[in-house]
Amino acid sequence: MPQKIFNTATRRKEIFKPVKEGTVSIYVCGITAYDVCHIGHARGAIFFDVAVRHLRSRGYQVIYVKNFTDIDDKIIDRAKKEKVSISGISKRYIDLHNEDMAALGVENPTLAPRATEHIDDMIALISILIQKGNAYCVEGDVYFSVDKFPLYGGLSGRNLEEMVAGARIDINDKKKNPLDFALWKKSKEGEPFWESPWGKGRPGWHIECSAMSRRYLGETFDIHGGGEDLVFPHHENEIAQSQAATGKPLANYWMHNGFVRINSEKMSKSLGNIFSVREILNKYHPEVVRLFMLQSHYRSPVDFSENSLAEARSALARCYATLQLQTEALDRPVPSNNLSKKKTSAKEENYTSILEELKEKFDAALDDDFNTAQALGYVFEAVRHMNNFLVAEQKATTLHKSIMLQTSKKVFAHFGAVLGILQDDPDHYFRCDKEKESRKRGLNIEEIENLIKERQAARAAKDWARADAIRDELTKLRIIVKDSNNTTSWIIE
């Protein structure tokens, strides 16, 4: 099945055709490095991470560029407030970003350029725009002339009034048109600056992405991505300045992930409902966050709440419980007297074929505009299917049992590698989950373990009343106890 992508620019789903056969070039707008990453940043990072993983699994060589904005008004303001250098602020938050992404299992992009490393590229691009009459200089500031680019507004589909309303209009503005945007800003007292043909200054926000994408991916590349909030004005402006300079499309496909809402409300500082990645990971395993984000299609909004995270945690626990049983079955020695030569039955063969079919459906779902929600549905179906097999595996022929378990191992490894989940050892996952849940609920793991030991002793002494009383006590704490052979395990519900 060919890869299909919903293109924001055309507002329809299209069959993906790369500029270069077998290679995919992707540019995604990264963070402005002035604060820690919040859950909205996590959503885009996780989605594009999965998109890149899927494309690579389909045989493409992917060149993935994700930039850092390390010079900006917000960075300058924070540096002044903390009385530290601008480079110190940007380095701090780039480092914290990288730590957060690693914790979330987000793989490093192929390249992660920083704006301040490409000032010469920006100056060169601005110079071309001035020479072509698409930009003008006023007292050391350089602006892009929107009137000179008739296609302006094509990406966002906005009309003139909507765009004027959404434009940033400064007091005593020197722009010829309210929609004109800054390519170069004259330096103010105490601000960092670079020498340019228009005097000392620094680049505008939009020009950096055009310059860096051009440097690493060429004048026209395959996919440009980012959050829905970047469609206008950032990506609209990127298209205008890049296409005006080169006469070629900037990117052939535009992809934008939806917003994250908090308990059905817009995430904003004024509402005090912005949660950092670190806050969330203190409460939940990183894969719970990934699973939660991937349960919705990337273009849809996501409603972030404790209940939705709890549901994702339960779903992931079911997956890991199956992997735990699968590992136990694979490790279980086969008695020499059980080496069956009996022909594999049609029912047994059906177990394996269904699992292989679910893998094909999983890949097809991601081929269809990276539909992670549907793909996860096939993962959960495979979990149910595998659980049914594991219940019946004692009756299966030795040959088929081995084939089925090995197939299952490969299929779940594929699911996990593409989605970035099921990467932990099951036992370690449940230990980590216990620690986070017990801390969140104020439970004491040592006390719970002591109760478990006391219950085991009561069972050994056949004091069933005491054993049942302890189980009831644990149940009230939402502790689920599982007895198997001579061992007892437990999880927090």
C-alpha positions as CSV (number, residue, x, y, z in Angstrom):
1,M,0.0,0.0,0.0
2,P,1.5,3.4,-1.0
3,Q,2.1,6.0,1.8
4,K,-0.6,8.6,1.9
5,I,-0.3,12.0,3.6
6,F,-2.9,14.6,4.4
7,N,-1.4,17.8,2.9
8,T,-2.4,21.0,4.8
9,A,-1.6,23.0,1.6
10,T,-4.2,21.1,-0.6
11,R,-6.5,20.0,2.3
12,R,-6.7,16.5,1.0
13,K,-5.0,13.1,1.4
14,E,-2.4,12.5,-1.3
15,I,-0.2,9.6,-2.3
16,F,3.4,10.4,-1.2
17,K,6.0,10.7,-3.9
18,P,9.4,11.7,-2.7
19,V,11.6,14.2,-4.5
20,K,14.4,11.6,-4.5
21,E,13.4,7.9,-5.0
22,G,13.8,5.9,-1.7
23,T,14.7,9.0,0.4
24,V,12.4,11.2,2.5
25,S,13.5,14.7,3.6
26,I,11.6,16.1,6.6
27,Y,12.0,19.5,8.3
28,V,10.1,20.1,11.6
29,C,10.1,23.3,13.5
30,G,11.6,22.8,17.0
31,I,11.4,24.7,20.2
32,T,12.4,28.3,21.1
33,A,14.9,27.6,23.8
34,Y,13.7,29.8,26.7
35,D,11.7,27.4,28.9
36,V,11.2,23.7,29.7
37,C,9.2,21.6,27.3
38,H,5.5,21.1,28.0
39,I,3.0,18.4,27.1
40,G,2.2,20.2,23.8
41,H,5.8,19.9,22.7
42,A,5.7,16.3,23.6
43,R,2.8,15.6,21.3
44,G,4.5,16.9,18.1
45,A,7.8,15.3,19.0
46,I,6.2,11.9,19.6
47,F,4.1,12.0,16.5
48,F,6.9,12.9,14.1
49,D,9.2,10.4,15.8
50,V,6.7,7.7,14.9
51,A,6.3,9.0,11.4
52,V,10.0,8.8,10.9
53,R,10.2,5.3,12.5
54,H,7.4,4.1,10.2
55,L,8.9,5.5,7.0
56,R,12.3,3.9,7.9
57,S,10.5,0.5,8.6
58,R,9.1,0.8,5.1
59,G,12.6,1.0,3.6
60,Y,13.0,4.7,3.1
61,Q,16.2,6.5,4.0
62,V,14.9,9.4,6.1
63,I,16.8,12.7,6.6
64,Y,15.1,14.4,9.5
65,V,15.9,17.9,10.4
66,K,14.5,19.6,13.6
67,N,15.9,23.0,14.5
68,F,16.4,25.0,17.7
69,T,15.6,28.7,17.8
70,D,18.3,30.1,20.1
71,I,17.9,33.8,19.4
72,D,14.5,35.4,20.1
73,D,12.8,38.1,22.1
74,K,11.7,35.6,24.7
75,I,15.2,34.3,25.1
76,I,16.6,37.9,25.4
77,D,13.9,38.8,28.0
78,R,14.7,35.7,30.1
79,A,18.4,36.4,30.0
80,K,17.9,39.9,31.1
81,K,15.6,38.8,33.9
82,E,18.0,36.2,35.2
83,K,21.1,38.4,34.4
84,V,22.8,35.6,32.5
85,S,24.0,35.4,28.9
86,I,21.6,34.6,26.0
87,S,23.7,31.6,25.0
88,G,23.6,30.4,28.6
89,I,19.7,30.5,28.5
90,S,19.4,28.7,25.2
91,K,22.0,26.1,26.0
92,R,20.2,25.3,29.3
93,Y,16.9,24.7,27.7
94,I,18.2,22.9,24.7
95,D,20.0,20.5,27.1
96,L,16.8,20.1,29.1
97,H,14.8,19.5,25.9
98,N,17.2,16.8,24.8
99,E,16.9,15.1,28.2
100,D,13.1,15.2,28.0
101,M,13.0,13.8,24.5
102,A,15.3,11.0,25.5
103,A,13.1,10.2,28.5
104,L,10.1,10.0,26.1
105,G,11.9,7.6,23.8
106,V,12.1,10.2,21.0
107,E,15.0,9.4,18.7
108,N,17.5,12.1,17.8
109,P,16.8,13.8,14.4
110,T,19.4,13.4,11.7
111,L,20.4,17.0,12.2
112,A,19.5,19.6,14.9
113,P,20.8,22.9,13.7
114,R,20.6,26.1,15.7
115,A,19.7,29.5,14.3
116,T,22.8,31.3,15.5
117,E,24.9,28.9,13.6
118,H,23.3,30.0,10.2
119,I,23.3,33.8,10.3
120,D,25.3,33.9,7.1
121,D,22.8,31.7,5.3
122,M,20.0,34.0,6.5
123,I,21.8,37.1,5.3
124,A,22.4,35.6,1.9
125,L,18.7,34.6,1.6
126,I,17.5,38.1,2.6
127,S,19.9,39.7,0.1
128,I,18.3,37.6,-2.7
129,L,14.8,38.8,-1.6
130,I,15.9,42.5,-1.6
131,Q,17.5,42.1,-5.1
132,K,14.3,40.5,-6.4
133,G,12.2,43.3,-5.0
134,N,10.4,41.1,-2.5
135,A,11.9,42.8,0.5
136,Y,12.7,46.3,1.6
137,C,14.9,48.0,4.2
138,V,13.7,50.7,6.6
139,E,16.2,52.2,9.0
140,G,18.1,49.0,9.5
141,D,15.0,46.7,9.6
142,V,14.3,44.5,6.6
143,Y,10.7,43.4,5.8
144,F,9.2,41.0,3.4
145,S,6.6,42.6,1.1
146,V,3.5,40.5,1.1
147,D,2.0,42.5,-1.7
148,K,4.8,41.2,-4.0
149,F,3.8,37.6,-3.4
150,P,0.3,36.9,-4.8
151,L,0.1,33.3,-3.4
152,Y,0.3,34.6,0.2
153,G,-2.4,32.9,2.4
154,G,-2.5,29.7,0.3
155,L,-1.4,27.4,3.1
156,S,-3.7,28.7,5.8
157,G,-6.6,29.5,3.5
158,R,-7.2,32.8,5.3
159,N,-8.6,35.9,3.6
160,L,-7.1,39.3,3.9
161,E,-9.1,40.4,7.0
162,E,-8.3,37.2,8.9
163,M,-4.6,37.6,8.1
164,V,-4.5,41.2,9.2
165,A,-6.3,40.3,12.4
166,G,-3.7,37.6,13.1
167,A,-0.7,39.6,12.2
168,R,1.5,41.2,14.8
169,I,1.3,45.0,14.3
170,D,3.8,47.1,16.3
171,I,3.2,50.6,17.6
172,N,4.8,53.2,15.2
173,D,5.1,50.4,12.7
174,K,7.4,51.1,9.7
175,K,5.9,48.4,7.5
176,K,4.2,49.3,4.2
177,N,1.6,46.6,4.8
178,P,0.4,45.3,8.2
179,L,1.1,41.8,6.9
180,D,4.7,42.4,6.0
181,F,7.0,40.6,8.4
182,A,10.5,41.1,9.7
183,L,13.4,39.3,8.0
184,W,16.1,41.3,9.9
185,K,15.7,43.4,13.0
186,K,17.9,46.4,13.9
187,S,19.7,45.7,17.2
188,K,18.5,47.6,20.3
189,E,20.7,48.8,23.1
190,G,22.1,45.8,25.0
191,E,20.9,43.2,22.6
192,P,23.0,40.7,20.7
193,F,23.8,41.6,17.1
194,W,25.5,40.4,13.9
195,E,27.0,42.6,11.2
196,S,24.9,42.7,8.0
197,P,24.6,44.9,4.8
198,W,21.8,46.7,6.6
199,G,23.7,47.3,9.8
200,K,24.0,45.6,13.2
201,G,21.0,43.4,13.9
202,R,19.6,39.9,14.3
203,P,17.3,37.7,12.1
204,G,13.6,37.6,12.3
205,W,12.0,34.3,13.4
206,H,10.6,33.1,10.1
207,I,13.8,33.4,8.0
208,E,15.8,31.0,10.1
209,C,13.8,27.9,9.1
210,S,13.9,28.8,5.4
211,A,17.7,29.2,5.6
212,M,18.3,26.0,7.5
213,S,16.0,23.8,5.5
214,R,17.5,25.1,2.3
215,R,21.0,24.4,3.6
216,Y,20.4,20.8,4.6
217,L,17.5,19.6,2.4
218,G,17.7,21.8,-0.7
219,E,15.3,24.3,-2.3
220,T,12.4,21.9,-2.4
221,F,12.1,19.0,0.0
222,D,9.4,16.4,0.9
223,I,7.7,17.1,4.2
224,H,7.5,20.2,6.4
225,G,5.9,19.7,9.8
226,G,5.0,21.3,13.0
227,G,2.1,22.1,15.3
228,E,-1.2,23.4,14.1
229,D,-0.4,26.8,15.6
230,L,2.5,27.3,13.1
231,V,0.3,27.2,10.0
232,F,-0.1,31.0,10.2
233,P,1.9,33.1,10.3
234,H,5.1,31.1,10.6
235,H,4.7,28.5,7.8
236,E,2.8,30.9,5.6
237,N,5.8,33.3,5.9
238,E,8.3,30.5,5.2
239,I,6.6,29.6,2.0
240,A,6.4,33.2,0.9
241,Q,10.1,34.1,1.5
242,S,11.4,30.8,0.2
243,Q,9.4,30.6,-2.9
244,A,9.9,34.2,-3.7
245,A,13.7,33.6,-3.5
246,T,13.9,30.4,-5.5
247,G,10.8,30.3,-7.6
248,K,10.2,26.7,-6.4
249,P,7.9,25.1,-3.8
250,L,9.5,25.0,-0.3
251,A,7.9,21.6,0.6
252,N,5.7,19.2,-1.3
253,Y,3.7,18.1,1.8
254,W,2.7,20.0,4.9
255,M,1.8,18.2,8.0
256,H,0.5,19.7,11.2
257,N,-0.4,18.0,14.5
258,G,-3.4,19.1,16.5
259,F,-3.5,20.9,19.8
260,V,-3.4,19.4,23.3
261,R,-6.2,20.5,25.5
262,I,-6.2,20.1,29.3
263,N,-9.4,18.8,30.8
264,S,-11.2,20.1,27.7
265,E,-9.8,23.6,28.1
266,K,-7.2,25.3,25.9
267,M,-3.7,25.1,27.4
268,S,-2.5,28.5,28.4
269,K,-0.4,30.3,31.0
270,S,-3.3,32.5,32.0
271,L,-5.3,29.4,33.0
272,G,-2.3,27.9,34.8
273,N,-2.8,24.5,33.1
274,I,0.5,24.1,31.3
275,F,2.2,20.9,32.5
276,S,5.9,20.3,31.8
277,V,7.1,17.0,30.4
278,R,9.1,16.5,33.7
279,E,6.0,16.9,35.8
280,I,4.1,14.2,33.9
281,L,7.1,11.8,33.8
282,N,7.3,12.0,37.5
283,K,3.9,10.4,37.7
284,Y,3.8,8.1,34.6
285,H,6.1,5.8,32.7
286,P,7.2,7.6,29.5
287,E,5.5,4.9,27.4
288,V,2.2,5.7,29.0
289,V,2.5,9.3,27.7
290,R,3.4,8.0,24.2
291,L,0.5,5.5,24.2
292,F,-1.9,8.3,25.3
293,M,-0.7,10.6,22.5
294,L,-0.9,7.9,19.8
295,Q,-4.4,6.9,20.7
296,S,-5.7,9.9,18.8
297,H,-5.0,10.7,15.1
298,Y,-2.2,13.3,14.9
299,R,-4.5,15.9,13.2
300,S,-7.1,15.6,16.0
301,P,-7.0,17.5,19.2
302,V,-6.0,15.6,22.3
303,D,-7.7,16.0,25.7
304,F,-5.1,15.6,28.4
305,S,-6.4,14.6,31.8
306,E,-5.6,12.3,34.7
307,N,-8.4,9.9,33.7
308,S,-7.2,9.7,30.1
309,L,-3.6,9.0,31.3
310,A,-5.0,6.3,33.7
311,E,-6.7,4.6,30.8
312,A,-3.5,4.7,28.7
313,R,-1.7,3.2,31.7
314,S,-4.2,0.3,32.0
315,A,-3.9,-0.4,28.3
316,L,-0.1,-0.4,28.4
317,A,-0.2,-2.7,31.4
318,R,-2.3,-5.2,29.5
319,C,0.3,-5.2,26.7
320,Y,3.2,-5.7,29.1
321,A,1.3,-8.5,30.9
322,T,1.0,-10.3,27.6
323,L,4.7,-9.8,26.9
324,Q,5.5,-11.2,30.3
325,L,3.5,-14.3,29.7
326,Q,5.1,-14.6,26.2
327,T,8.6,-14.4,27.8
328,E,7.7,-17.1,30.3
329,A,6.4,-19.3,27.6
330,L,9.5,-18.9,25.5
331,D,11.7,-19.6,28.5
332,R,9.8,-22.6,29.6
333,P,11.8,-25.8,28.9
334,V,10.1,-28.4,26.7
335,P,10.2,-31.9,28.3
336,S,11.9,-34.5,26.2
337,N,8.8,-36.7,26.3
338,N,6.8,-33.8,24.9
339,L,8.6,-33.5,21.6
340,S,5.5,-34.0,19.5
341,K,5.7,-35.0,15.9
342,K,2.0,-34.5,15.5
343,K,1.0,-32.5,12.4
344,T,0.1,-28.9,13.2
345,S,-3.6,-28.4,13.2
346,A,-5.5,-25.9,11.1
347,K,-6.6,-24.1,14.3
348,E,-3.0,-23.8,15.4
349,E,-1.9,-22.5,12.1
350,N,-4.7,-20.0,12.3
351,Y,-3.2,-18.4,15.4
352,T,0.0,-17.6,13.5
353,S,-1.7,-16.3,10.3
354,I,-3.9,-14.0,12.3
355,L,-1.0,-12.5,14.1
356,E,0.9,-11.9,10.8
357,E,-2.3,-10.4,9.2
358,L,-2.5,-8.0,12.2
359,K,1.0,-6.8,11.5
360,E,0.1,-6.1,7.9
361,K,-3.0,-4.2,9.0
362,F,-0.9,-2.2,11.4
363,D,1.5,-1.2,8.7
364,A,-1.4,-0.3,6.3
365,A,-2.9,1.9,9.0
366,L,0.3,3.9,9.3
367,D,0.6,4.0,5.5
368,D,-2.8,5.8,5.6
369,D,-1.7,9.2,6.9
370,F,0.0,7.7,9.9
371,N,-3.2,6.6,11.6
372,T,-1.7,5.6,14.9
373,A,-5.1,5.3,16.5
374,Q,-6.1,2.5,14.1
375,A,-2.7,0.9,14.3
376,L,-2.9,0.7,18.1
377,G,-6.3,-1.0,17.7
378,Y,-4.5,-3.8,15.8
379,V,-1.9,-4.0,18.6
380,F,-4.6,-4.4,21.2
381,E,-6.3,-7.0,19.0
382,A,-2.9,-8.9,18.8
383,V,-2.7,-8.8,22.6
384,R,-6.1,-10.4,22.9
385,H,-5.2,-13.0,20.3
386,M,-1.9,-13.8,22.0
387,N,-3.6,-14.1,25.4
388,N,-6.0,-16.7,23.9
389,F,-3.1,-18.6,22.5
390,L,-1.2,-18.5,25.7
391,V,-4.2,-20.0,27.5
392,A,-4.3,-22.8,25.0
393,E,-0.6,-23.2,24.4
394,Q,-0.2,-26.2,26.7
395,K,-2.3,-28.2,24.3
396,A,-0.5,-27.0,21.2
397,T,2.0,-29.2,19.4
398,T,5.6,-28.5,20.3
399,L,6.5,-27.4,16.8
400,H,3.6,-25.0,16.4
401,K,4.1,-23.6,19.9
402,S,7.6,-22.6,19.0
403,I,6.6,-21.1,15.6
404,M,3.8,-19.1,17.2
405,L,5.9,-17.8,20.1
406,Q,8.7,-16.7,17.7
407,T,6.2,-15.1,15.4
408,S,4.6,-13.3,18.3
409,K,8.0,-12.1,19.5
410,K,8.8,-10.6,16.0
411,V,5.4,-9.0,15.6
412,F,5.3,-7.3,19.0
413,A,8.9,-6.2,18.5
414,H,7.8,-4.6,15.2
415,F,4.9,-2.8,16.9
416,G,7.1,-1.6,19.6
417,A,9.9,-0.4,17.4
418,V,7.6,1.7,15.2
419,L,5.5,3.2,18.0
420,G,8.3,3.5,20.5
421,I,6.4,1.4,23.2
422,L,7.0,-2.1,24.6
423,Q,10.7,-1.3,24.7
424,D,11.1,-2.0,28.4
425,D,11.6,-5.4,30.1
426,P,8.2,-6.3,31.4
427,D,9.4,-7.0,35.0
428,H,11.3,-3.6,35.0
429,Y,8.2,-1.9,33.6
430,F,6.0,-3.1,36.4
431,R,8.6,-2.2,39.0
432,C,8.8,1.3,37.6
433,D,5.0,1.6,37.4
434,K,4.8,0.5,41.1
435,E,7.2,3.1,42.2
436,K,5.4,5.9,40.3
437,E,1.9,4.9,41.3
438,S,2.8,4.3,45.0
439,R,4.5,7.7,45.2
440,K,1.4,9.3,43.5
441,R,-1.1,7.6,45.8
442,G,1.0,7.8,49.0
443,L,1.5,4.1,49.3
444,N,4.5,2.4,51.0
445,I,6.0,-0.4,48.8
446,E,7.8,-1.9,51.8
447,E,4.6,-2.2,53.8
448,I,2.8,-3.8,50.8
449,E,5.7,-6.3,50.4
450,N,5.5,-7.1,54.1
451,L,1.7,-7.8,53.8
452,I,2.4,-10.0,50.7
453,K,5.0,-12.0,52.7
454,E,2.6,-12.3,55.7
455,R,-0.1,-13.6,53.3
456,Q,2.2,-16.1,51.8
457,A,3.1,-17.4,55.3
458,A,-0.6,-17.6,56.2
459,R,-1.3,-19.6,53.0
460,A,1.7,-21.9,53.8
461,A,0.2,-22.5,57.2
462,K,-3.3,-23.0,55.6
463,D,-4.6,-20.0,57.6
464,W,-7.0,-19.2,54.9
465,A,-9.0,-16.7,57.0
466,R,-5.9,-14.5,57.6
467,A,-4.8,-14.9,54.0
468,D,-8.2,-13.7,52.8
469,A,-8.2,-10.8,55.3
470,I,-4.9,-9.6,53.9
471,R,-6.1,-9.9,50.4
472,D,-9.1,-7.8,51.3
473,E,-6.9,-5.2,52.9
474,L,-4.7,-5.0,49.8
475,T,-7.8,-4.8,47.6
476,K,-8.9,-1.7,49.5
477,L,-5.6,-0.2,48.5
478,R,-6.3,-1.2,44.9
479,I,-3.5,-3.7,45.0
480,I,-4.2,-6.7,42.7
481,V,-2.5,-9.9,43.9
482,K,-1.7,-12.8,41.5
483,D,-0.8,-16.2,42.8
484,S,1.0,-18.7,40.5
485,N,2.8,-21.9,41.4
486,N,4.7,-21.0,44.6
487,T,5.1,-17.3,43.9
488,T,2.9,-14.2,44.4
489,S,3.1,-11.1,42.4
490,W,1.2,-7.8,42.6
491,I,0.4,-4.7,40.7
492,I,-1.4,-1.4,41.5
493,E,-4.7,-1.1,39.7
